[in-house]
C-alpha cells in the first residue's frame, strides 16, 4: 500500500503545495492564520532532512523559510525588516522549524510508523478518485492525538497533552502507494484546567514529483544575518 520508506532516498525529494488555516475559539470562519504553502522537501536515508517553502498569507504577505542542517532561515515580512542592508536571510533563536513543519500539516506523513498507524483507523476506502489528473484511492478515518502520539514525535510536539483531540484525515494514494494528497482537520474545546486553548486547524496538502532530484543548501554566509 504505502511505499514511503523506499522513497526516502538521499538526493531526492518531493514538491508540496496546499493551504492551511488555524483558529482560536469555536468559530472556524474567523481564522487567526490562513495561508498557502508551496515548496520542496529533501530526503536523507530513511528520513526527511531539509526543505524550502514560500508561505503567502491571506493578506498577500510572502515569507520564505529554508531548513537545512538543523538550522532555519527566514526571509520576507518581519524577518526581512530586521535585516541589515545586503542581507537576505535571517537566523533567529525563535525561528526553529523541523522540515516536516514547513507544510503546516497536522500529521507528519514522513514518519513511516505514523502512516501505518493512521491507516489502521481507516473507516472508508474509495477507489477511482483523481488527484490533479492522477488516478488515486482515498482512505479516510479519524484518529485521536493520544493514539497517534504513541508513534509520532511530531504529534507529541504539536498536541502535547491534548490526548482526546480527534484528528479527521483523508489520504489519497496513487497506484504505486505514493501519497498524492493529505487533508487533516481537528477541533478542541477550551480546557482551562489542563491549559488547553480552544480552536482548530484544517490543512490540505498535495504531493508531487516523488523521487525528483532535490538539493537544498544553506544560504551563502554573506547573505545571512543573526537577529533577535
DRENSENU-413209 format. One record per residue: y negated, z negated, x negated of N, C-alpha, C, O in turn; residue in three letters. Coordinates in nm, 2 decimals. Each point is the difference from the previous one (the first is absolute). Layout:
- Y,Z,X,Y,Z,X,Y,Z,X,Y,Z,X,ALA
...
This chain:
- 0.12,0.00,-0.08,-0.12,0.00,0.08,-0.13,0.00,-0.09,-0.05,0.11,-0.02,UNK
- 0.01,-0.23,-0.03,-0.11,0.00,-0.08,0.04,0.01,-0.15,0.10,-0.06,-0.04,UNK
- -0.17,0.14,-0.04,0.04,0.03,-0.14,-0.11,-0.05,-0.09,-0.02,0.06,-0.11,UNK
- -0.05,-0.16,0.14,-0.12,-0.04,-0.07,0.03,-0.03,-0.15,-0.07,0.05,-0.09,UNK
- 0.18,-0.12,0.06,0.03,-0.04,-0.14,0.01,0.12,-0.09,-0.04,0.00,-0.11,UNK
- 0.09,0.11,0.16,0.02,0.12,-0.08,-0.13,0.08,-0.02,-0.01,0.08,-0.09,UNK
- -0.09,-0.12,0.17,-0.13,0.07,-0.01,-0.10,-0.06,-0.09,-0.09,0.06,-0.05,UNK
- 0.12,-0.19,0.01,-0.09,-0.07,-0.08,0.03,0.03,-0.15,0.06,-0.08,-0.07,UNK
- -0.12,0.19,0.03,0.03,0.06,-0.13,-0.13,0.00,-0.08,-0.10,0.05,0.05,UNK
- 0.10,-0.09,-0.18,-0.12,0.00,-0.08,-0.05,0.14,-0.01,0.07,0.10,-0.02,UNK
- -0.21,-0.09,0.03,-0.07,0.13,-0.01,-0.01,0.07,0.13,-0.06,0.10,0.01,UNK
- 0.12,-0.16,0.10,0.00,0.06,0.13,-0.08,-0.09,0.09,-0.03,-0.11,-0.03,UNK
- 0.00,0.17,0.15,-0.07,-0.09,0.10,0.00,0.06,0.14,0.09,0.09,0.03,UNK
- -0.18,-0.13,0.05,-0.01,0.05,0.14,-0.15,-0.01,0.04,-0.08,-0.08,-0.05,UNK
- 0.04,0.17,0.14,-0.13,0.00,0.06,0.00,-0.07,0.13,0.09,0.01,0.08,UNK
- -0.20,-0.09,-0.06,-0.01,-0.08,0.12,-0.13,0.03,0.07,-0.10,0.04,-0.07,UNK
- 0.10,-0.05,0.20,-0.12,0.02,0.08,0.02,-0.07,0.13,0.11,-0.02,0.05,UNK
- -0.22,-0.03,0.01,0.01,-0.07,0.13,-0.12,-0.08,0.04,-0.11,0.02,-0.06,UNK
- 0.13,-0.11,0.15,-0.11,-0.08,0.06,0.05,-0.14,0.01,0.12,-0.03,0.01,UNK
- -0.22,-0.06,-0.01,0.03,-0.15,0.01,-0.12,-0.07,0.07,-0.11,0.04,-0.02,UNK
- 0.15,-0.13,0.10,-0.11,-0.09,0.06,0.05,-0.14,0.01,0.12,-0.02,0.03,UNK
- -0.21,-0.08,-0.04,0.03,-0.14,0.02,-0.10,-0.06,0.09,-0.12,0.05,0.00,UNK
- 0.15,-0.15,0.07,-0.09,-0.07,0.08,0.02,-0.15,0.00,0.11,-0.04,-0.02,UNK
- -0.21,-0.03,0.06,0.00,-0.15,0.01,-0.02,-0.04,0.14,-0.09,0.06,0.07,UNK
- 0.17,-0.15,-0.02,-0.01,-0.03,0.14,0.10,0.08,0.08,0.10,0.06,-0.05,UNK
- -0.12,-0.04,0.18,0.09,0.07,0.09,-0.04,0.14,0.04,0.08,0.06,0.07,UNK
- -0.19,-0.01,-0.12,-0.05,0.13,0.05,0.02,0.10,-0.11,-0.08,0.01,-0.10,UNK
- 0.19,0.07,0.11,0.03,0.11,-0.10,-0.10,0.11,0.00,-0.01,0.08,-0.09,UNK
- -0.07,-0.07,0.20,-0.10,0.11,0.01,-0.12,-0.03,-0.08,-0.09,0.09,-0.01,UNK
- 0.08,-0.21,-0.05,-0.12,-0.03,-0.08,0.05,-0.04,-0.14,0.00,-0.12,-0.04,UNK
- 0.05,0.22,-0.04,0.06,-0.03,-0.13,-0.10,-0.05,-0.10,-0.12,0.04,0.00,UNK
- 0.16,-0.14,-0.08,-0.08,-0.05,-0.11,0.00,0.10,-0.11,-0.09,0.01,-0.08,UNK
- 0.20,0.07,0.07,0.01,0.10,-0.10,0.07,0.12,0.06,0.11,-0.01,0.06,UNK
- -0.16,0.13,-0.09,0.06,0.13,0.04,-0.02,0.10,-0.10,-0.12,0.03,-0.03,UNK
- 0.23,0.03,-0.02,-0.02,0.10,-0.11,0.11,0.10,-0.01,0.11,-0.02,0.06,UNK
- -0.14,0.12,-0.13,0.11,0.10,-0.03,0.03,-0.01,-0.15,-0.08,-0.04,-0.08,UNK
- 0.20,0.08,0.04,0.05,-0.02,-0.13,0.07,0.13,-0.05,0.07,0.06,0.08,UNK
- -0.10,-0.01,-0.20,0.07,0.12,-0.05,0.01,-0.02,-0.15,-0.10,-0.04,-0.07,UNK
- 0.22,0.07,0.01,0.01,-0.01,-0.14,0.14,0.03,-0.05,0.08,0.06,0.08,UNK
- -0.04,-0.11,-0.20,0.13,0.02,-0.05,0.05,-0.13,-0.06,-0.08,-0.09,-0.04,UNK
- 0.21,0.07,0.04,0.07,-0.11,-0.06,0.09,0.05,-0.10,0.07,0.10,0.02,UNK
- -0.05,-0.18,-0.13,0.08,0.05,-0.11,0.12,-0.10,-0.02,-0.02,-0.12,0.02,UNK
- 0.13,0.17,-0.06,0.12,-0.09,-0.02,0.03,-0.02,-0.14,-0.03,0.07,-0.09,UNK
- 0.10,-0.19,0.07,0.07,-0.02,-0.13,0.15,-0.01,0.04,0.03,0.02,0.12,UNK
- 0.05,-0.06,-0.21,0.15,-0.01,0.03,0.02,-0.10,0.11,-0.01,-0.12,-0.03,UNK
- 0.05,0.16,0.15,0.04,-0.09,0.11,-0.12,-0.07,0.06,0.03,-0.10,0.08,UNK
- -0.15,0.13,-0.10,-0.11,-0.07,0.06,-0.13,0.08,0.00,-0.01,0.11,-0.06,UNK
- -0.08,-0.16,0.14,-0.13,0.06,0.01,-0.09,-0.06,-0.11,0.00,-0.12,-0.02,UNK
- -0.07,0.21,-0.06,-0.06,-0.05,-0.12,-0.15,0.01,0.00,-0.07,-0.08,-0.07,UNK
- 0.01,0.18,0.14,-0.14,0.03,-0.01,-0.04,0.08,0.13,0.08,0.04,0.07,UNK
- -0.22,-0.03,-0.06,-0.05,0.07,0.12,-0.15,0.02,-0.01,-0.07,-0.07,-0.07,UNK
- 0.03,0.18,0.14,-0.14,0.02,0.01,-0.03,0.05,0.14,0.06,0.10,0.04,UNK
- -0.15,-0.16,0.03,-0.04,0.04,0.14,-0.15,0.01,0.02,-0.07,-0.07,-0.07,UNK
- 0.03,0.14,0.17,-0.13,0.00,0.05,0.00,-0.06,0.14,0.08,0.05,0.08,UNK
- -0.16,-0.15,-0.05,-0.01,-0.06,0.13,-0.13,0.04,0.06,-0.11,-0.01,-0.07,UNK
- 0.10,0.05,0.19,-0.12,0.04,0.07,-0.01,-0.09,0.12,0.09,0.00,0.09,UNK
- -0.20,-0.07,-0.08,-0.02,-0.09,0.12,-0.05,0.07,0.12,-0.04,0.12,-0.01,UNK
- 0.04,-0.19,0.12,-0.05,0.07,0.13,-0.14,0.04,-0.01,-0.04,0.10,0.06,UNK
- -0.04,-0.16,-0.15,-0.14,0.03,-0.02,-0.02,0.11,-0.10,-0.11,0.04,-0.03,UNK
- 0.22,0.01,-0.03,-0.01,0.11,-0.10,-0.01,-0.04,-0.14,-0.01,0.08,-0.09,UNK
- 0.01,-0.21,0.06,0.00,-0.05,-0.14,0.13,0.03,-0.07,0.11,-0.02,0.05,UNK
- -0.12,0.07,-0.17,0.12,0.03,-0.08,0.02,-0.09,-0.12,-0.09,-0.04,-0.07,UNK
- 0.22,0.00,0.06,0.04,-0.09,-0.12,0.12,0.06,-0.06,0.09,0.04,0.07,UNK
- -0.09,-0.04,-0.20,0.12,0.04,-0.08,0.06,-0.12,-0.07,-0.07,-0.08,-0.06,UNK
- 0.20,0.07,0.07,0.07,-0.10,-0.08,0.11,0.06,-0.08,0.07,0.08,0.05,UNK
- -0.06,-0.13,-0.17,0.11,0.04,-0.09,0.07,-0.12,-0.05,-0.06,-0.09,-0.06,UNK
- 0.19,0.08,0.07,0.08,-0.11,-0.06,0.10,0.06,-0.10,0.08,0.08,0.03,UNK
- -0.09,-0.13,-0.15,0.08,0.05,-0.11,0.02,-0.11,-0.10,-0.10,-0.06,-0.04,UNK
- 0.22,0.04,-0.01,0.02,-0.10,-0.10,-0.04,-0.14,0.04,-0.03,-0.09,-0.08,UNK
- 0.05,0.07,0.21,-0.03,-0.14,0.06,-0.15,-0.02,0.01,-0.04,-0.12,0.04,UNK
- -0.05,0.21,-0.06,-0.14,-0.01,0.01,-0.05,0.08,0.11,0.04,0.12,0.02,UNK
- -0.14,-0.17,0.06,-0.06,0.07,0.11,-0.14,0.04,-0.04,-0.08,-0.08,-0.05,UNK
- 0.04,0.21,0.08,-0.13,0.05,-0.03,-0.06,0.05,0.14,0.07,0.06,0.08,UNK
- -0.20,-0.08,-0.06,-0.06,0.04,0.12,-0.12,0.08,-0.02,-0.07,-0.02,-0.10,UNK
- 0.04,0.11,0.19,-0.12,0.08,-0.01,-0.05,0.03,0.14,0.08,0.02,0.09,UNK
- -0.21,-0.01,-0.07,-0.06,0.03,0.13,-0.05,-0.12,0.07,0.04,-0.12,-0.03,UNK
- -0.14,0.14,0.11,-0.06,-0.11,0.08,-0.05,-0.11,-0.09,-0.07,0.02,-0.09,UNK
- 0.10,-0.15,0.13,-0.05,-0.11,-0.07,0.05,-0.01,-0.14,-0.07,-0.05,-0.09,UNK
- 0.19,0.11,0.06,0.05,0.00,-0.14,-0.09,0.08,-0.09,-0.04,-0.04,-0.11,UNK
- 0.00,0.16,0.16,-0.08,0.09,-0.08,-0.14,-0.06,-0.01,-0.07,0.02,-0.10,UNK
- 0.02,-0.09,0.20,-0.13,-0.06,0.00,-0.02,-0.11,-0.11,-0.11,-0.02,-0.05,UNK
- 0.22,-0.03,0.01,0.00,-0.11,-0.11,0.02,0.06,-0.14,-0.01,-0.08,-0.09,UNK
- 0.03,0.21,0.08,0.03,0.06,-0.13,-0.13,0.03,-0.08,-0.10,0.05,0.06,UNK
- 0.10,-0.07,-0.19,-0.12,0.04,-0.08,0.01,0.15,-0.01,0.10,0.07,0.03,UNK
- -0.22,-0.01,-0.07,-0.01,0.15,-0.02,0.11,0.05,-0.09,0.03,-0.06,-0.10,UNK
- 0.03,0.17,0.14,0.10,0.06,-0.09,0.14,-0.04,0.03,0.10,0.06,-0.05,UNK
- -0.08,-0.16,0.13,0.13,-0.05,0.04,0.04,0.04,0.14,-0.08,0.01,0.09,UNK
- 0.21,0.03,-0.07,0.04,0.05,0.13,0.11,-0.09,0.06,0.03,0.02,0.12,UNK
- 0.04,-0.11,-0.20,0.10,-0.08,0.05,-0.03,-0.15,-0.02,-0.05,-0.03,-0.11,UNK
- 0.09,-0.05,0.20,-0.02,-0.15,-0.01,0.13,-0.07,-0.01,0.10,0.04,0.06,UNK
- -0.10,-0.14,-0.15,0.11,-0.10,0.00,-0.06,-0.14,0.04,-0.11,-0.03,-0.05,UNK
- 0.18,-0.04,0.13,-0.05,-0.13,0.04,0.12,-0.09,0.03,0.11,0.04,0.04,UNK
- -0.14,-0.18,-0.07,0.11,-0.09,0.03,0.04,-0.01,0.15,0.11,-0.04,0.03,UNK
- -0.20,0.09,0.06,0.04,-0.01,0.14,0.06,0.13,0.05,0.03,0.02,0.12,UNK
- -0.02,0.08,-0.21,0.06,0.13,0.03,0.14,0.01,-0.05,0.02,0.04,-0.12,UNK
- 0.07,-0.08,0.20,0.14,-0.01,-0.05,0.10,0.06,0.11,0.03,-0.07,0.09,UNK
- 0.01,0.19,-0.10,0.09,0.06,0.09,0.13,0.02,-0.07,0.01,0.03,-0.13,UNK
- 0.10,-0.04,0.20,0.13,0.06,-0.04,0.01,0.14,0.05,-0.07,0.03,0.10,UNK
- 0.14,0.06,-0.17,0.00,0.14,0.05,0.03,0.02,0.14,-0.06,0.08,0.07,UNK
- 0.16,-0.16,-0.02,0.04,0.02,0.14,-0.11,-0.04,0.10,0.00,0.05,0.11,UNK
- -0.10,-0.13,-0.15,-0.11,-0.04,0.09,-0.10,0.11,0.02,-0.08,-0.01,0.10,UNK
- 0.08,0.11,-0.18,-0.09,0.11,0.01,0.01,0.08,0.14,-0.10,0.05,0.04,UNK
- 0.22,-0.05,0.02,0.01,0.07,0.12,-0.04,-0.08,0.12,-0.01,0.05,0.11,UNK
- -0.01,-0.18,-0.13,-0.04,-0.10,0.11,0.12,-0.03,0.09,-0.02,-0.07,0.10,UNK
- 0.14,0.12,-0.13,0.11,-0.02,0.09,0.05,-0.14,0.01,-0.01,-0.08,-0.10,UNK
- 0.06,0.04,0.21,0.05,-0.14,0.02,0.14,-0.02,-0.05,0.04,-0.11,-0.02,UNK
- 0.03,0.22,0.00,0.14,0.00,-0.05,0.00,0.08,-0.13,-0.05,0.12,0.00,UNK
- 0.10,-0.17,-0.11,0.01,0.07,-0.12,0.13,0.08,-0.01,0.10,-0.06,-0.04,UNK
- -0.11,0.19,0.07,0.12,0.08,0.00,0.06,0.02,-0.14,0.11,0.05,-0.01,UNK
- -0.19,-0.09,-0.09,0.05,0.03,-0.14,0.09,-0.12,-0.05,0.03,0.00,-0.12,UNK
- 0.00,-0.09,0.20,0.10,-0.10,-0.03,0.13,0.04,0.07,0.00,-0.01,0.13,UNK
- 0.10,0.05,-0.20,0.12,0.05,0.06,0.06,-0.10,0.10,0.05,0.04,0.11,UNK
- -0.05,-0.17,-0.14,0.06,-0.10,0.09,-0.08,-0.01,0.13,0.06,-0.03,0.10,UNK
- -0.19,0.06,-0.11,-0.08,-0.01,0.12,0.03,0.11,0.09,0.02,-0.02,0.12,UNK
- 0.00,0.14,-0.17,0.04,0.11,0.09,0.14,-0.03,0.07,0.01,0.03,0.12,UNK
- 0.08,-0.08,-0.20,0.13,-0.03,0.06,-0.01,-0.10,0.11,0.06,0.00,0.10,UNK
- -0.15,-0.10,-0.13,-0.01,-0.11,0.10,-0.07,0.04,0.13,0.05,-0.03,0.10,UNK
- -0.15,0.11,-0.11,-0.06,0.04,0.12,0.09,0.09,0.08,0.00,0.00,0.13,UNK
- 0.08,0.08,-0.19,0.09,0.09,0.07,0.11,-0.07,0.07,0.05,0.05,0.10,UNK
- -0.02,-0.17,-0.14,0.10,-0.08,0.08,-0.06,-0.05,0.13,0.07,-0.05,0.08,UNK
- -0.20,0.06,-0.06,-0.07,-0.04,0.12,-0.03,0.12,0.09,-0.07,-0.01,0.10,UNK
- 0.13,0.13,-0.13,-0.02,0.12,0.08,0.04,-0.02,0.14,0.12,-0.05,0.02,UNK
- -0.20,0.08,0.08,0.04,0.00,0.14,0.00,0.13,0.07,0.06,0.02,0.10,UNK
- -0.12,0.08,-0.17,0.00,0.14,0.05,0.01,0.10,-0.12,-0.06,-0.03,-0.10,UNK
- 0.14,0.13,0.13,0.01,0.11,-0.10,-0.02,0.13,0.07,0.07,0.03,0.09,UNK
- -0.17,0.05,-0.13,-0.04,0.12,0.07,0.00,0.12,-0.09,-0.09,0.01,-0.08,UNK
- 0.19,0.08,0.09,0.00,0.12,-0.08,-0.09,0.10,0.05,-0.07,-0.02,0.10,UNK
- 0.06,0.13,-0.17,-0.07,0.12,0.04,-0.15,-0.03,0.01,-0.07,0.05,0.09,UNK
- 0.02,-0.13,-0.18,-0.15,-0.02,-0.01,-0.05,0.09,-0.11,0.07,0.06,-0.07,UNK
- -0.21,-0.04,0.07,-0.06,0.08,-0.10,-0.12,-0.08,-0.06,-0.08,-0.05,0.07,UNK
- 0.07,0.05,-0.20,-0.11,-0.07,-0.07,-0.07,0.11,-0.09,0.06,0.04,-0.10,UNK
- -0.17,0.00,0.15,-0.08,0.10,-0.08,0.09,0.12,-0.03,0.00,0.05,-0.12,UNK
- 0.07,0.00,0.21,0.09,0.12,-0.01,0.14,-0.02,-0.06,0.07,0.09,-0.01,UNK
- -0.04,-0.22,-0.02,0.13,-0.03,-0.06,0.09,-0.07,0.10,-0.05,-0.10,0.06,UNK
- 0.17,0.15,-0.03,0.09,-0.07,0.09,0.03,-0.14,-0.05,0.01,-0.02,-0.11,UNK
- 0.00,-0.07,0.21,0.01,-0.14,-0.04,0.08,-0.07,0.11,0.01,0.04,0.12,UNK
- 0.04,-0.16,-0.15,0.06,-0.09,0.09,-0.08,-0.13,0.00,-0.03,-0.05,-0.11,UNK
- -0.01,0.00,0.23,-0.08,-0.12,0.01,0.09,-0.12,0.03,0.08,0.00,0.09,UNK
- -0.10,-0.11,-0.18,0.06,-0.13,0.02,-0.11,-0.09,0.04,-0.11,0.00,-0.06,UNK
- 0.14,-0.09,0.16,-0.11,-0.10,0.04,0.07,-0.13,0.03,0.11,-0.01,0.04,UNK
- -0.19,-0.10,-0.06,0.05,-0.13,0.03,-0.11,-0.10,-0.02,-0.12,0.03,-0.02,UNK
- 0.16,-0.16,0.02,-0.10,-0.11,-0.02,0.07,-0.10,-0.09,0.12,-0.03,0.02,UNK
- -0.19,-0.02,-0.12,0.05,-0.10,-0.09,-0.10,-0.11,-0.01,-0.12,0.02,0.00,UNK
- 0.17,-0.14,-0.01,-0.09,-0.12,-0.02,-0.04,0.00,-0.15,0.08,0.04,-0.09,UNK
- -0.20,-0.10,0.07,-0.04,-0.02,-0.14,0.10,-0.09,-0.07,0.02,0.02,-0.12,UNK
- 0.03,-0.12,0.19,0.09,-0.09,-0.06,0.12,0.07,-0.06,0.05,-0.03,-0.11,UNK
- 0.01,0.12,0.19,0.12,0.07,-0.04,-0.04,0.10,-0.12,0.08,0.01,-0.09,UNK
- -0.19,0.06,0.11,-0.04,0.09,-0.11,-0.03,-0.07,-0.13,0.04,0.05,-0.11,UNK
- -0.10,-0.16,0.12,-0.04,-0.07,-0.12,0.12,-0.06,-0.08,-0.02,-0.04,-0.12,UNK
- 0.14,0.04,0.18,0.11,-0.04,-0.08,0.04,0.09,-0.11,0.07,-0.03,-0.10,UNK
- -0.11,0.16,0.11,0.03,0.10,-0.10,-0.12,0.07,-0.06,0.01,0.06,-0.10,UNK
- -0.13,-0.08,0.16,-0.12,0.07,-0.04,-0.11,-0.09,-0.06,-0.05,-0.09,0.06,UNK
- 0.02,0.11,-0.19,-0.11,-0.07,-0.07,-0.13,0.04,0.06,-0.09,-0.08,0.02,UNK
- 0.08,0.21,0.02,-0.13,0.04,0.06,-0.02,-0.07,0.14,-0.11,-0.03,0.03,UNK
- 0.21,0.01,0.04,-0.01,-0.07,0.13,-0.04,-0.15,-0.03,-0.09,-0.05,0.07,UNK
- 0.15,-0.01,-0.16,-0.04,-0.14,-0.03,-0.15,-0.01,-0.04,-0.06,-0.10,0.03,UNK
- 0.01,0.20,-0.11,-0.14,0.00,-0.03,-0.09,0.02,0.11,-0.10,-0.06,0.02,UNK
- 0.14,0.15,0.07,-0.08,0.04,0.11,0.00,-0.09,0.12,-0.10,-0.02,0.07,UNK
- 0.22,-0.04,-0.04,0.01,-0.08,0.12,0.02,-0.15,-0.02,-0.02,-0.08,0.09,UNK
- 0.05,0.04,-0.21,0.01,-0.14,-0.04,0.08,-0.08,0.10,0.12,0.03,0.02,UNK
- -0.18,-0.12,0.05,0.08,-0.09,0.09,0.00,0.05,0.14,0.04,-0.07,0.09,UNK
- -0.09,0.19,-0.07,-0.01,0.06,0.14,0.14,0.06,0.04,0.01,0.11,0.03,UNK
- 0.09,-0.20,-0.04,0.14,0.05,0.02,0.03,0.05,0.13,0.09,0.09,0.02,UNK
- -0.16,-0.13,0.09,0.04,0.05,0.13,-0.07,0.13,0.04,0.02,0.06,0.11,UNK
- -0.11,-0.01,-0.20,-0.06,0.13,0.03,0.10,0.11,0.01,0.09,0.01,-0.08,UNK
- -0.10,0.07,0.19,0.09,0.11,0.02,-0.06,0.13,-0.04,-0.11,0.03,0.04,UNK
- 0.17,0.04,-0.12,-0.05,0.13,-0.05,0.08,0.11,0.06,0.12,0.02,-0.03,UNK
- -0.19,0.06,0.11,0.06,0.12,0.06,-0.01,0.11,-0.10,-0.10,0.02,-0.06,UNK
- 0.21,0.06,0.05,0.00,0.11,-0.10,0.06,0.12,0.05,0.09,0.00,0.08,UNK
- -0.13,0.12,-0.13,0.06,0.13,0.02,0.01,0.06,-0.14,-0.09,0.02,-0.07,UNK
- 0.21,0.03,0.04,0.03,0.06,-0.13,0.06,0.14,0.03,0.10,0.01,0.07,UNK
- -0.16,0.09,-0.12,0.04,0.14,0.02,0.06,0.06,-0.13,-0.08,0.00,-0.10,UNK
- 0.20,0.04,0.10,0.07,0.05,-0.12,0.03,0.14,0.01,0.04,0.05,0.11,UNK
- -0.04,0.03,-0.22,0.05,0.14,0.01,0.15,0.00,-0.02,0.06,-0.10,-0.01,UNK
- -0.01,0.22,0.01,0.15,0.02,-0.01,0.06,-0.05,-0.13,0.12,-0.02,-0.01,UNK
- -0.20,0.00,-0.09,0.04,-0.05,-0.13,-0.02,-0.15,-0.01,0.03,-0.06,-0.11,UNK
- -0.08,-0.01,0.21,-0.02,-0.14,0.00,-0.13,-0.05,-0.06,-0.02,-0.11,-0.04,UNK
- -0.07,0.21,0.02,-0.13,-0.04,-0.06,-0.10,-0.04,0.11,0.00,0.06,0.11,UNK
- -0.08,-0.16,-0.14,-0.09,-0.05,0.10,-0.12,0.10,0.01,-0.06,0.04,-0.10,UNK
- 0.04,0.01,0.23,-0.11,0.09,0.02,-0.12,-0.08,0.07,-0.12,0.04,-0.02,UNK
- 0.15,-0.14,0.09,-0.11,-0.07,0.07,0.05,-0.14,0.03,0.11,-0.03,0.04,UNK
- -0.21,-0.07,-0.05,0.03,-0.14,0.04,-0.12,-0.05,0.09,-0.12,0.02,-0.05,UNK
- 0.15,-0.07,0.16,-0.10,-0.06,0.09,0.04,-0.14,0.02,0.11,-0.04,0.04,UNK
- -0.21,-0.05,-0.06,0.03,-0.15,0.02,-0.12,-0.06,0.08,-0.11,0.05,-0.01,UNK
- 0.14,-0.15,0.08,-0.10,-0.08,0.08,0.05,-0.14,0.02,0.12,-0.03,0.02,UNK
- -0.22,-0.06,-0.03,0.03,-0.14,0.03,-0.12,-0.07,0.06,-0.11,0.04,-0.03,UNK
- 0.13,-0.14,0.11,-0.11,-0.09,0.05,0.05,-0.14,-0.01,0.12,-0.03,0.01,UNK
- -0.21,-0.06,-0.02,0.04,-0.14,0.01,-0.12,-0.08,0.05,-0.12,0.03,-0.02,UNK
- 0.16,-0.14,0.09,-0.10,-0.09,0.06,-0.06,-0.09,-0.10,0.07,-0.03,-0.10,UNK
- -0.18,-0.02,0.12,-0.06,-0.10,-0.09,0.07,-0.13,0.01,0.04,-0.05,0.11,UNK
- -0.01,-0.01,-0.23,0.07,-0.13,-0.01,-0.08,-0.08,-0.10,0.03,0.00,-0.12,UNK
- -0.12,-0.08,0.17,-0.09,-0.08,-0.09,0.08,-0.10,-0.08,-0.03,-0.02,-0.12,UNK
- 0.13,-0.04,0.18,0.08,-0.11,-0.06,0.07,0.06,-0.12,0.02,-0.07,-0.11,UNK
- 0.03,0.20,0.12,0.07,0.06,-0.11,-0.09,0.08,-0.10,0.04,0.06,-0.09,UNK
- -0.17,-0.06,0.13,-0.09,0.08,-0.08,0.01,0.15,0.01,-0.03,0.07,-0.09,UNK
- 0.08,-0.03,0.21,0.03,0.15,0.02,-0.11,0.05,0.09,-0.01,-0.04,0.11,UNK
- -0.07,0.14,-0.16,-0.10,0.06,0.08,0.06,0.10,0.10,0.10,0.06,-0.03,UNK
- -0.15,-0.04,0.15,0.05,0.10,0.09,-0.05,0.13,-0.04,-0.09,0.02,-0.08,UNK
- 0.16,0.09,0.12,-0.04,0.13,-0.03,0.12,0.09,-0.01,0.11,-0.02,0.06,UNK
- -0.12,0.14,-0.12,0.10,0.09,-0.01,-0.03,0.12,-0.09,-0.10,0.01,-0.06,UNK
- 0.20,0.08,0.05,-0.01,0.12,-0.09,0.08,0.11,0.06,0.11,-0.02,0.05,UNK
- -0.16,0.14,-0.07,0.07,0.12,0.03,-0.02,0.10,-0.12,-0.11,0.03,-0.04,UNK
- 0.22,0.02,-0.01,0.00,0.09,-0.11,0.09,0.12,0.02,0.11,-0.02,0.05,UNK
- -0.16,0.14,-0.08,0.08,0.12,0.02,-0.01,0.08,-0.13,-0.11,0.05,-0.04,UNK
- 0.22,-0.04,-0.03,0.00,0.07,-0.13,0.10,0.11,-0.01,0.11,-0.01,0.05,UNK
- -0.15,0.12,-0.11,0.08,0.12,-0.02,0.03,0.01,-0.15,-0.08,-0.04,-0.09,UNK
- 0.21,0.09,0.06,0.04,0.01,-0.14,0.05,0.14,-0.02,0.08,0.06,0.09,UNK
- -0.12,0.01,-0.19,0.04,0.14,-0.03,0.00,0.02,-0.15,-0.05,-0.08,-0.08,UNK
- 0.12,0.19,0.04,0.00,0.03,-0.14,0.09,-0.09,-0.08,-0.03,-0.02,-0.12,UNK
- 0.13,-0.04,0.18,0.09,-0.08,-0.08,0.06,0.07,-0.12,0.04,0.11,0.01,UNK
- -0.05,-0.17,-0.13,0.06,0.06,-0.12,-0.10,0.08,-0.08,0.03,0.05,-0.10,UNK
- -0.15,-0.03,0.16,-0.10,0.08,-0.08,-0.04,-0.08,-0.13,0.01,-0.12,0.00,UNK
- -0.05,0.20,-0.10,-0.05,-0.07,-0.12,-0.13,-0.07,0.02,-0.10,0.06,0.05,UNK
- 0.10,-0.19,-0.08,-0.12,-0.08,0.02,-0.02,-0.08,-0.12,0.09,-0.08,-0.04,UNK
- -0.21,0.09,-0.02,-0.03,-0.08,-0.12,-0.14,-0.07,0.03,-0.10,0.07,0.02,UNK
- 0.10,-0.20,-0.02,-0.12,-0.07,0.02,-0.04,-0.08,-0.12,0.08,-0.09,-0.04,UNK
- -0.19,0.11,-0.02,-0.04,-0.07,-0.12,-0.13,-0.08,0.03,-0.07,0.02,0.09,UNK
- 0.06,-0.12,-0.17,-0.12,-0.08,0.01,-0.12,0.08,-0.03,0.00,0.09,-0.09,UNK
- -0.12,-0.12,0.15,-0.12,0.08,-0.03,-0.04,-0.02,-0.15,0.04,-0.10,-0.06,UNK
- -0.10,0.20,0.00,-0.05,-0.02,-0.14,-0.08,-0.13,-0.01,-0.08,-0.03,0.09,UNK
- 0.10,-0.04,-0.20,-0.07,-0.13,-0.02,-0.15,0.01,0.02,-0.06,-0.09,0.05,UNK
- 0.01,0.20,-0.10,-0.15,0.02,0.01,-0.05,0.01,0.14,-0.12,-0.01,0.02,UNK
- 0.21,0.03,0.08,-0.05,0.02,0.13,0.02,-0.13,0.08,-0.04,-0.01,0.12,UNK
- 0.09,-0.10,-0.18,0.03,-0.12,0.07,-0.09,-0.11,-0.04,-0.03,-0.02,-0.12,UNK
- -0.01,-0.06,0.22,-0.08,-0.12,-0.02,0.06,-0.12,0.07,0.04,0.02,0.12,UNK
- -0.05,-0.13,-0.18,0.05,-0.12,0.07,-0.11,-0.06,0.08,-0.12,-0.02,-0.05,UNK
- 0.14,-0.01,0.17,-0.10,-0.06,0.09,0.06,-0.13,0.06,0.12,-0.02,0.01,UNK
- -0.21,-0.06,0.04,0.04,-0.13,0.06,-0.01,0.01,0.15,0.04,-0.10,0.06,UNK
